[in-house]
């Protein structure tokens, strides 16, 4: 079964991060909430303290097939400022899977991994998208190994799209029926 690492930085959007963790775990997917900060404790953009499963340097990313980048500010800019996160985004986009929601797809654009893909993001965060890449303000865009969503209101469809990609429709239906 695929493993998913959801990367959390101070200032992440609560629902965009924790909905993914919740849905994937309900769907039977091994999911780690990973702090990129100096401790396992992070604080959401709504000032909710969250204790993560692990810190970035405690994870062997070869055991994971997906990384997920939640949006929120300054969470997304904190993710972008971390060079190890940037290395992981490039690596996973080239060989595995990346999912990003709300503001976080700007990271994918700035790192050049959206070339040849369609994607979406929160309005105004598409300025660095390659020409023809922005698919508009749709709910969720699945394009090959990259999944993006445009905002907090799409947190559940985003999480279900990731689950569908990993475990298929049966797992999605099981979670929805629950």
Residue, then its C-alpha position, 0 to 999 in steps of 0.5 A: x500500500x502506498x504511503x503518504x507524507x503530508x507536510x505541515x508548516x506553521x500557518x497551514x490551513x487546518x481543513x486542507x491538511x487534516x482532511x487529507x490525513x483523516x480521509x486517507x487513514x479512513x481509507x486504509x492508507x498509511x499516512x504521516x503528518x510531518x512537521x517541517x518545523x523545529x519540533x513536531x508541534x505546528x500551529x495552523x493559520x487558525x492558531x490551532x496547535x497540532x502535534x505531528x507524527x514525525x519531523x522532516x528529518x525522521x522520515x525515510x521518504x523512499x517509503x512514501x509514494x506521495x507528498x501533500x502540500x497543504x495551503x494556507x498562509x504563511x504555511x505555503x510560504x514556509x513550505x517554499x522556504x524550506x530547501x529540503x521540501x523543495x528537493x522532495x517536491x522536485x523528486x516526487x514530481x519526477x518519480x512519484x506523486x505530488x498533491x497541493x491545494x489552495x496557495x501551495x500549487x504556487x510552489x510547484x509552479x516556482x519549482x518548474x514541475x507544472x510544465x506540461x501539466x494542468x493545475x489549479x490553485x487559489x485565485x491569484x497564486x497562478x502568476x508563475x504557472x506555465x502558459x496554458x497550465x492554469x485550468x481555471x478555478x475548478x474544484x480538483x485537477x488530477x493530471x498524471x502524477x500531480x493533483x491540485x485543488x483551488x481552496x479550502x472548500x475543495x478539501x474533501x474532494x481533494x482528499x478523495x481524489x488522492x485516495x482514489x488515485x492510491x486505492x481506487x473507487x471501492x476505498x472512496x465509496x467506503x469512506x463516503x459511505x462511512 
